[in-house]
Amino acid sequence: MKGIRNYIHDKFNVHNRFNLAAYTTYIKSLRENGFAEIEHAGSHLHRATQRERLKNCIEVIHDQGMTAYFYTGVFGTENLKQHKKFIPFAQRDEGGNILSYAGKRLALAMMCPASSYVDHIIIPRILDRMHLAEFNGLFFDIPWVMKSGCYCTNCRNLREGGADNSAIVRNALIRIVSAIKKEQPSLSICINASAPTVHNNRYSGGHIDNLKGIFDEYLTEWNPYRWNQDVLVISRCLEYARETTKGRLLHASTATNRRGKMYTKEQYVRLFSAILKGGAMPRLGIGFPEKQLRIIGDAWLTAVESEKS
């Protein structure tokens, strides 16, 4: 059993300057409280200082005996206000309007998996980041087209040939993984498989049925507490994932309620226990205050001991 995975970008963003000693202290605290894997984002690292910062962070993670993952949106998001050269690659709705992630419009425009962006931008970019530091793996997020698209020229041409969103997404993912594995076959590549049985994302091409057989790891994602649901809904997601794929499983959940308040130890215990019973490991995406980190660590230890008994 490895331990909890943490997306650390919001607390220590390698695009910005921070104290490496403080970072090291925090990584040690994570390790002492049951965390074993760390994700860092860094798709848009242009400065030498940023790239060096990422390298230093990965070395700290390895010094603590933990594993390091590079986080990126698999098809990429681009700020088209600043980088107009990417406009031809953007996903579009039927009216030709550019589609974006989280409703951010041009600031986080979604790129099309059927466009040359995949081969000419995203694959070279990922391979470059893999050479910056000794990553153990990759985590690909948002592997889909948006619900109201994509109807760009590339997709329209493919659809005329009989392809649907699932085929367009799967074909792009296979090309990306193949290119990465060719250079670094030992990398463990993980994909966001959303929430099968809970959230219907079949239209987007990102359903786990369409992702199977490509990746080493699959991450389901749902926070039952935010929707006043029993934690067993997680086990339902994971059971479906386990029957669909042969890869390692993780489950992502936020560690706070809608108001940003941390959960109680008992709630964390139930959350972790449901994930462990589903045959997966937890992935949390937040930076924790020291006091709360100890609560999470205690909850994790309790859940692990309970699973053993």
N, C-alpha and C positions, 0 to 999 in steps of 0.2 A: 504494500500500500504506500503510495507516494505522499499525498497530502493535498491541501487546497491550492488552487491556482488563483492568482490575483492579477487583474489588469491595473497596473500601477500608474498609467499615463496621467491621470487627473491629479495625482499627488506630486509626481516627479515627471514633468514633461521635458523630454530631452531637447525639445526645440528651444527651451529657455534655460538660463543659467540657474543652477542650484548648488548647494554645498554637498560635495561628495561624501564628506564625513557624516553629515546628517543622513544622507541616503544609505550609507553603510549601516549606521545604527538602526535605521528603520528596517532594512532587509534582515538584519539579525533578529529583530523583534518578530518579524513575520515568521522566520524559520522556527523560532522558539515557541510560536503559537500555532504550529501545525501547517504552515504554508510551505509548499515545496516547489512551486512553479511560478514564474513571473512573466507577464506579458508587457512588452514595450512597443508603443507605436513610434513610427518615424518615417512615414512615407515621403515626407517633404523635407528631408534634411539636405540643405544646400551648402551650408557653411562648414568649414573644416572643424570649427569648435564644436558644432552640434554632432558631427560624426564621431569626433574623439570622445565626446561626452557619452554617447551611446556605447562605444567600445568599453569605456571605463565601467559603466554600469553593468554590462554583461560579465566583466571580469569579477566584479563584486559578487554578483549572483553565483557564479561558479565557485568562488572562494568559500562561500557558505554551503557548498554542496547541493545547490539548487539548480534547477534547469531553467533555461531562458527561451522564451518564444517571441517571435516578431509578429506584431499585430498589424493587419492591414485590411482595408476593404478590398475584396478580391478583384472587383472591376474598377475600383477607384472612384473617388469623388474629387472634383476639381472646383476651385473658385474661379468661375468664368469672368468675374468682374476684373480679376487681376491677370488671368491667363486666357485670353481670347483664342489662342491657338488651339485650345481643346474643344471649342464650340462644335466643330464637325463631328466629334465623337460622342456627343451627349445623347442620352435617351430622350425621346420625344413622345408626346401623346398624339392622338389622332389629328389634332388641330395643328400639330407642328410645334407646340410649346415645349420648352425644355423642362425635363423632370428632375427633381432634386430629392435628396434624403432629408427626412424630418422637416419637410416644408420650408427649407432654407433657400429655396430657389437657386439663384446663380451662385450663391456662396458655397453650396455643397451640391453641385450638379452631378447627377449620376451618369457615368460613362456606359456606353453600350457594349455588351459582350460580343456582339456581332461585328463591331467596328475594328479597324486596324489598331486602335488604342491598345487592345490586348497584346498583340504581338510586338508592336513598336514602342510602347510606353510601359505598360504594367510589367511584362515579363522582364525586360532589361532592368527596370527599377528594382524589382524584388531581388534579382540576382545580384545587383549592386549592393543592396543592404545586407545580403547574406555574406558578402565579402568584408563587411565592416567589422564584424565580430563573430565569435564562434557560437552561433545560435544552435539550440537543440531542435527547434521546430518553428513552425509557422502557424498562425491562426488567421483564417480567412473569414471575414465578416460580410454581411449583406450580399450573399451570392444569388442575386435575383434581379429581375427587371421590375420596375415599379408597376403598381396595379393598373395605372391608366396608360401604360405603354408596354413595349416600345414600338413606335411606328416610324423610326428613322428610315432613311433610304436603304441601309444595310438589311434591316429586319424585314422591310417590305419585300425586298428581292428574295430573301430566304423563305418567307412565307409563301410566295408565289411558287416556290419549288416544293412546298409541302411541309416545311418545318414549322414547329410551334415554339412557344417560349421555352418549354422544357428542353427541346432539342438544341435551341440556340444557347441556353445556359450551360447545358452539359458539355457540348462540344468545346466551348471556351474553357471550361474548367479542366477538361482533359488535356487541352493544349498547354495550359499554365502548369499543371502538375507535372506533366511529362518533361517540360523544359527545365523545371527546377530539379526534378529527380535525376535528370541526365547529368547535371553538374554536382548535385549533392544528394546522392541516393539515401543517405542515412537520416536526413531530416524527417522528422515526424510532422505531417501536415494535417491540420485540424480544420474543420468547416463548421460554420453555424448552420445547424439543421432546423432551426426555429423550434416550434412546439408541436410536433405531430400529435394528433388526437385532440388538441386544444385550439390551435390557431390554424385556420385553413389558408395555406399559401401556395396551393397547387398552381394557381394561375401564373404566379411569378416565376416558376421554374425552380424555386428554391426548396421544394419539398424533399424530405429525406429519401423518398422513393427515387427521385431523380438524381440524387447525389451518391447513391450507394455504389460501391466498387471502385471509387476514385481515391478516397482518402484513408489515412491511417487512423484518424480520430474524428468522432462526430460529437458535436456539442448541441444538446437541446437547451432551450432557454424559456423559462417561465417563472414568474414570481406569484405564487398562489396567495400570499398574504395581501398583496395589493388589490386582489379581486375578491377578498373574503372567502377564499376557497380552502378546502382541506389540502394539506400537503401531499396527500396521496395522488393528486393530479399529476405530480412530478413522476411518480412511479409508473403511471399510465403512459406518459411520454417516453420514458426510458424503456418500458417493455416493448413498445412499438419499434423503437430504435434498435433494440437488441435483436428483434426478430427480422429486421430489415438489413442490418449491416453486420459485418464481422469485426469492425474496428473498435478501438478503445472508446469508451463513452465518458463524457463530462456533462454536467448540467450547470448552466449559468443562472444566477438569480441575484437581484439587487439585495443589498444588505440593510435597506432602509424602507420605511413606508413612504407614502406619497408626500408627506410633509418633511421628509428627510430625517426622520427620527429613527435611531437604531432600534432593532428588535431586542427583546429580552433573551437571556440565556436559554430559557426553556423553548422559545420559538426557534432559535438557532439549532438547538438539539433536534427538534422535530424536523426542521428543514434538512439538516445534514443526514439524519437517519433515513429519511425518505430517499435521498440521493444514493446513499450507500446501499440500501435495500434494492434499488433499481440497478445496481451493478456499475455505478458511475462515481466520479469524483466531482466535488463542487468547484465552481469557478465564480469568484466574487469580483465585482468591478467597482471598487471604491477605495479611497484612502482612509484608514482608520485612525482615530485618536488612540493614544496608548492605552487608556482605560478600557475602551471598547474592544481593542485588539485582544486584551487579556480575557474578556468575556467570550469572544469568539473562540479563542484558543481553548478555554475550559469547555465550551459547548462541543467543539470538535472532538476533544479527548473523550468526553462523555459518550458521544455518538459512536465513536470507534470502539470503545470498550463494550458498549451495549451490543454492537453488531457481532463482536467476538463471542459473547456469552450465549 
